[in-house]
Amino acid sequence: MFYQLYELNHAAMAPFRAAADIMRFAYANPLNPFSHTPLGRTMAASLEMFERTTRRYGKPEFELKQTVIGDRMVSVREEVVWSRPFCNLLHFARNVPAARGNDPRILIVAPMSGHYATLLRGTVEALLPSADVYITDWIDARMVPMAEGTFDFDDYVDYVIEMLHFLGHDTHVIAVCQPSVPVLAAAAVMEEANDPLSPASMTLMGGPIDTRINPTAVNKLAQERSLQWFSDNVIMNVPWPQPGFMRPVYPGFLQLSGFMSMNLDRHLVAHKEFFMHLVKNDGEPEKHREFYDEYLAVMDLTAEFYLQTVEQVFIKHSLPKGELMHRGKRVDPAAIRKVALLTVEGENDDISGVGQTKAAQTICVNIPEDMRMHYLQPDVGHYGVFNGSRFRREIAPRILDFVRQHSRSAVKRPVPRVIKGGRTA
């Protein structure tokens, strides 16, 4: 009944939240003389903190309306081009000048691990000037009726394969964090079947390919608990009146509590500083609002997908051991021969430890040496692997160079295989 109690509490707080919001506008209104006093700003700040901490944050928007191509600003249109019950494929269609040649087609597979695909807004934005970008927009499981059936690890792999088939020849795939395992599995399944639409290149970023290497707190928790413990303690049924009523899920609010507990001190300090900036009327509180509007927006995962991921990736380590199965058949990474492989890690990653993603280079033994590369980005944590200034300045250009180099219609040129600390090795 924990999920039901959470929903009941949220509903019970609704009138208080609405009242706090109205009072905050009154105290913050510049026409109110009281708003220019420390006491007035303190009241407005307190009311905003109450409203924000009791709110359920909805799915954010990408809001990528334009990009710069060359020296010209062009418009960008977001459109759904493929759809299934648990995922939409979004295309960021650019108004590209007619004289411009074809840019590489990139499929970004966003994590299905609690946050919405908009967490990768910065990733998409950095690639848009140079690539035709698509992204998986996973749907909140609580919004999917039970009549649509289940969604498990096999379905995830099938979705990736279907999207690659839809996008066609010479598509490049980027997996950010959690999808590194199913994306690698999809590539292996396609290669073993001699599928001509297998991706031209595969970029794995901060993913848990082999969590036995440099285990983090997340990895250790999975090892310390049995699968039954996870089933008993974190799986709950979606309450009425949500569309997914009675669907067993791993609720977003539980995931969020886990995310925040890992860096609780930092979140408390950030909220304290936000409050003080509001009171003193200085600083840039809008940056805090933007970050936490995104960070606190979470979605439910289907129970079957979550439990299978915990079991296969974090407890049994099935992929690096050669024991991962898809539709009853063993997934063989050695079957991958024609898909170029780039692995990217962050030096300070506390979610996927250094070496966990690079393990893909070891298990994909038949990819030619000139079709593989590893990059270790100094001074970034997990989030910095796919977002932020270092991603834009140092990681994204390397990804784009690798993609161009391994386009199946491109002229091949030698590329460095391993880069560490920003230096070619």
N, C-alpha and C positions, 0 to 999 in steps of 0.2 A: 504493500500500500504506500510505499515511500514516494513513488512518482505521483500518486493521487494526492498525497499530502502536499507535495511541492506545488502542484497545480492549484490546490485549494488555497494555499498561502498566497500564491501570486494573485489569485482572484480577490482574496480578502484585502490585499494591500492596494488594489486598484483605486478606490476612492481617495485614500490617503496620498497616493502618488499623484493623482490628478490635482488634489488640493495644494500639494507642495509645489507643483509646477506652476499653478496660477499665482500663488503667493511669491514665487521666485521672480516671475515676470513683473509683478508689482514692485518688489524691492529693487529690482535691477533697472527699472524704467528710468531713463535719464530725466524725464519730466518730474519724477518724484525727488524732491530735495534730499530725502533721507538716503537715497541711493548713493549720494556722494560722500557719505560719512563712513568711517570704519565699521560702525555697528550695522549700518544698512548693508554694506558689502558682506559682512560676516553672516548676516541672516540669509542673504541671497546665495552665498556659497554653501551654507549648511543645507538649505533646501535643495539646491542642485545635487549635492552629494547624496542626499536621501533618495531623490528621484532616480539618479543614475544607478545606485546600488540595489534598488528594488525593481528595476526595469528588466523585461526580457528583450534582448536585442535581436531585432529582425535581420533577415538576410541583407547584407549591404549590396550596393550596386557597383559595377566596375567603373562607370562614369569615364570611360576612355573615349572621348568624342573626337579627338584629333591627334595627329602625330606629325613629326617632321621627317620628310623624305628628301634627302639632299639638302637644299636650302629652301624648301617649300613646305608650307603647312598644308596638310591634307586632312579631310574629314574621315572619321572612322565610324562604321555602322555595326552594331552588335546584332547578330542574328542566330537563331537556333536552326541548325541545318540537319540535325539527326536527333532522334529522341527515342528513349526507352523509359519504362516505368521508374527506374532509379537513376537515370542520368540524361542530361541534355548535352549535346555537343555545340558549343558556341563558336562562332566564327567572327573574328574582328575584321570585317571587310573594309579595306582601305580604298579611298578614291585615288587610285594610283595613276600617275600620268601615262598616257598612251605610249609614249616613247620609251618607258622603262621596261626592261626585260623582266622575266619571271624571277621572283624572289623565292628562296627555299620555303617549302611548306612544312610547318612545324606543328605537331600535336603535343600539347602540354597535358600530361596526365596529373591532375591535382590530387593531393592526398584525400582519401576518405578516412579521416581520423579525427573528426570533430568540427574543424573549421570549414567554412565554405570556400569555394574556389577563389573567391575574391581576395583571400589571403595572398594570392599570387598576382595581385594587381601590378605590383612593381616589376615582377618577372615579365608579364605580358608587355608592359609599357616599354621596357628596355629592348625587347625583341622586335616590336612593331615597326620601327623605321627600316628594318632590314629583312623582315620575314613575313610570310603569310601565316598568321597565327590562329590556331584553334585550341580550345581548352575544354576539358571535361567539367561540366557543372553538375556535380552529384546532388541528388535530391534528398532532403531531410526525410528519413525513414518514417517519421511520425506522420508525414503528409501522404504516404503511399498506402492505399486501402489494402486490406488483407487479400482481397480478390486478385490482386496483381501477383500473388505468389511470393516466393522467398528470393533472397539475393545472397549468394555465398561467394567463396573465393573462386570457384570455377566460373560463376557468372561474371565476376570481375574480369577474369582473363578473356572470356568470350566477348565481353563488351569492347575491350581493347582491340581484339582481332577484328571485330565488326567495324569499328571506327577506322582502322587502318585500311580495310577493304573499301569502305565508303570514300575515304580520301584518295585512295589510288596509288599509282606508281610514284616512287621517289618521295615518299613522306618520311620525315625525320621525327622521332619521338623523344620527348624529354619527360622523365619521371622524377618528381620531387618528393623525397622522403619515402613514405609508406608504399607508394605504388611501384617502387623499384623492383620488388620481388615479383608481383604479377606481370609487370611489363617485360621483365626478363623472361618470365615463363611464357608469355605470349609470343615473344620473338623466337624462343626455342621451339614451341609448338608449330609455328608457321614455317620455320626453317626445316624442321624434320619432315614436314609435308611438302617441301619444295614449293612453297607458296610464293608466286612471283610478286606479291604485294607486301612481302615482309619489309619492315622499315629499312631505309637506306642507312640510317645511323640511330644509335640509342645512347642517350645521355642520362646517366643515373646520378642524382644529386642528393647527398646526405641520406642515403637509403640503408635499411637494415638487411643487407645481403647476408652477412654472417655475424650475428650478434654475440658469438663466442669471443670475438676479437675486441679488446678494450671495452668490456661491458660497462654500460652506464647505469644510473639508478633505475631507469625504465626497464632495462634488460634484467637487472638483478631482481626486481619485483616479480617479473614473470617467472623467473627461475625458483623463487622462494614460495610461490603459491601453486596449487594444483589447478588444473582446468576446471574442476568441479567448484573450487573456491570462487573463481571468476563467475561461473554460471550462477552460483547461489547468491553472490553479493553485488554484482553490478548489472545483471540482466533483469529488466522490468518490462511490464506490458504498458503500451501506450494507453493513457486514460481517455475516457469519453470527455468531450465530443470531438476529438481530433479525427481526421480522416483515416489515420492508421490505427484506430481503436483496436486494442487487444494484440497488436503486433509486438512480439518480444524484441526489445531493443537495448542497446547500451546508450542510456540517455546522455544528451549533450551536457546537461548541467553537472553530471558526475564527472564527465571528461574535463570540463572547465575547472572543477575543484582540484583535479589532479594536476592540470597544467599550472595553476596558480600556486599550489602548495610547493612546487619545485623551486620557485623563486619568490616565495611569499614576502620576504623582507623587501625585495626590490619593488613589488607591487604596492606595498604599504607606503614606502617612501615616495613613490610616484604620486599616489593619491594625496599624501600629506602636502607635497610640493604644489600639486594642483590646487588644493584648498587655499594654501597661503598665497599663491599667485592671484587667485580670485579676490581674496581679502585686500591684498596690497594693490590690486589693479595693475599688475606688471606681468612680465613674462609672456608666454604664448600658450595659453590654455587650450587653444583650438587644436594644437598638435596632440595634446593629451586626449581630447575628445575623439579625434579621428582615429588614433591608435586603438583606444579601448572600445570604440564603437565596433571596430573590426574584430578585436581580440575576444571580446565577450559575446560575439555572435556565434553560436554553436548549433550543431545539428545532431540528431540521433543516428546511430548506426544499427543496421540489422544485427540481431544476436548471432545468427549463423555465420555472417562474415567476420564479425569481431572475434568470436571464439575460435574459428578456424585460423585466423591470422595469429592470434596469441599462441595457439598450439603449434602451428607449422613453422612460424618465423622465430618466435621467442623461446619456445620450450623445446621443440624437437630439432630445430635448425635443419629442416628437411631439404631446403634448396642446396646449401653447400655440401650436404652429405649425399646428394644425389637421390633423395628419397621423396621429393615433392611429386605429387600426383595431380593430374588434370583429367577429369572425366574418366578416371580409372586407369590412365596410362601414365607411366613415369615421364616426368619432364627432364629432358637431357640437354643441359647447357652446351655440351660439346657439339650439338647439332648446329649451333650458330656459327656460320662460316662467312656469310656475305653481309652481315650487319656490323658496321663500324661501331666501336664502343668507346665512349668517353665517360670517365668517372670523376666526380667532383666532391671534395670533402672540405670541411671547415676545421681549422686547427683547434678551435675551442668548442667544438660541437659537444653538447652535453646530452643529446638525444640519440644520435648515431655516432658512436665513438670513431676516432680515426682508425682507418683500416677496414671498417665494416663494409663500406661501399667499394673500396678498392678490391675487395675479395672477388668481385665479379670478374676482374681481370684474370684471376687464377682459375676460376671454374669454367670460364669460356675459353677452353684451351685451343680451339681451332680457328679463332679469329686471327688473321695474319698480323704480324707485328706492325706493319705500316697502316693498319686500320684500328689501332687502339692507342689510347692516351689516358693518363691520369693527372689530375691537377689538385694540389693541396693549397687552399687559400689561407695565408697567415692571418691571424688576429680577428677571425670571425667565429661566431657561434653558429648554432643550427639555423637561425633565422637569416643570418648574413650570407648563407650559402646561396640563397635564392632571392634576396632582397637587399636594398640599401645601397650606399654609395660604392662600396667595394665590389658588390655584384655588378653594378652598372659599369664601373670603370675597369675591372679586371677579369671577372668571370664571364659576363655576357659576351664580350668580344671574342674570347677563346671558344665559347660554344658556337658562335656564328662562323668563325673561321673553320672549325672542325666540320660543321654542317656543310659549308660550301665545298670544302675539300672532298667530302665523301658523298656529294650528290652523284647519283648514278649517271648523270649526263655531263659531269664536270671532267675537266682534264686533271689527272692525278698529279700531285706534287708531294714531295716528302714532307712529313710533319713530325715534330718531336713526340716521342712515345710517352715520356713521363716528365712532368713539371712539378717541382717541389718548391714551396716558398717563393713563388714568383720567378724562379730561375729554371732555365731549360737544362735537362739532364740527359 
